[in-house]
Amino acid sequence: MSLFVFLSVAAQVQGPPSQQSAARESTAATDSNDAEYRKFDQTLSFLRERNAKQYAIDSTKGVDEAMYVHLGGIDQWVTIRGEDRQNPVLLFVHGGPGDVTNPWSFAYFAPWEKRFTVVQWDQRGAGRTLRKTGSSVASTMTLDRMAQDGIELSGFLRKHLGKDRIVLVAHSFGSILGLRMVQARPDLFYAYVGTGQVSDETKNYSVAYAALLEKAQATGNQQAVAELRRIGEPPYANGEGYGVQRKWANSFEGADRFLAGTLGLALVAPGNSVRDLNDSIDGQILSGDRLVPQVTSSTPKDLGLEFAVPIFFFQGTDDFTTPTALARQYLNAINAPLKEFVPIDGGHFAVFMNSGQFLRELVAHVLPLAGGH
């Protein structure tokens, strides 16, 4: 019996007639809601089981593993999926900070699993890793420590999957960690692919503002033009200006619709539950508090300019969150044995929203470097 129902029943026994009537109505409403949620949960269970069958991998040839791996002194959640063990390994480093992709990306990455063994990792302080450790890890959540976690994971994957090196794909905040990883241990990686690439946090909002205003004028969106002109150019004295920028960045990129859709996918993902959504939200809050202050002044020099592995930026053509123009400028300043800017139709989440084109570009540009075909 829920606490709410228990208190309602107690009121029926002890209160006057008017209170007893209200309590009966509350109890009836609660019972009705509980029944509706139970019915809904049955539907979700059916969909999860159906998706588990639809996206199942033949273990005689492929790999489908989910486990905690001990990294940096704590257990961290890792999933490994691919249809052919002979394929190159691709480690996806999620953004956020704390925005785990494990709970909802199964449908987006399924085609990738035909060409790569795809590894996802819930970073320190995020997702199921946070579920295991609790918030006691907060003091250890630094860029250096988390990049080292990623290096340790990459070393584990080489041994566990019998590979010389792996491909690293990093999104948004994850690109800060990914660049540190390949710079520190180039021997572990065939190539680095950044998307939603962080390039210069000191210029990010001002460049994004100019691009948003230009987009609003070009599309004749008078509401966007008016709101952007009202807040003016950054920096802003409070959060309102940044909120307006984020609103129109999400709108022009289609990210508002995409992000809402990920909630539905998380509810029907094989092996998931509502708890995974709660873990994700908790992780984003904790990670934002701990990590955002560490990156607000990052410049290209801080991110790195000298690399010993091939560097690719697969950037959305209309990324107003980590502006496309800044990513181009940053790549031009990098020294690497091979570097290439590959435009992907879309915005900050083009890696998901246009995952088909992203995969085609991976196969064309990166797979040959990893010995694939």
Buried (B, 14 or more C-beta within 10 A) or exposed (E): EEEBBEEBBEBBEEEEEEEBEBBBEBBEEBEEEEEEEEEEEEEBEEBBEEBEEEBEBEEEEBBBBBEBBEBBEBBBBBBBBBBBBEBBBBBBBBBBBBBBBBBBBBBBBBEBBEBBBBBBBBBBBBBBBBBBBEBEBBEBBEBEBBBBBBBBBBBBBBEBBEBEBBBBBBBBBBBBBBBBBBBBBBEBBBBBBBBBBBBBBEBBBBBBBBBBBEBBEEEEBEEBBEBBEEBEEBEBEEEEBBEBBBBBBBBBBBBBEBBEEBEEBBBBBBEBBEEBBEBBEBBBEBBBBBBBEBBEEBEBEBBBEEBBBBBBBBBBEBBBBBBBBBBBBBBEEBEBEEBBBBBBEBBBBBBBBBBEBBBBBBBEBBBEBBEBE
